[in-house]
Amino acid sequence: MLKELAELMVTTLDLEVAPKDIDPEAPLFGDGLGLDSIDALELSLEISKRYGVEIKAEDERNEQIFASLRALGTYVEQHAKQ
């Protein structure tokens, strides 16, 4: 799941980093990958399309959900429609 999500992030957000170089534990925002709220929105839309997992902008857990690639992967795995 992490490899797949990393590839989705790179493709969707046009990141200039290889998916394999994304540290699963590194923050996605700030000092990590440096993503912003627009990136989170775009990524949420792609995750919804691909996995059927909705991440709403007003969800108070977003800081935890998008804390790292691993946190995002765990959330998607737990909420993906089977």
Secondary structure, 3 states (H helix, E strand, C coil): CHHHHHHHHHHHHCCCCCHHHCCCCCECECCCCCECHHHHHHHHHHHHHHHCCCCCCCCCCHHHHCCEHHHHHHHHHHHCCC
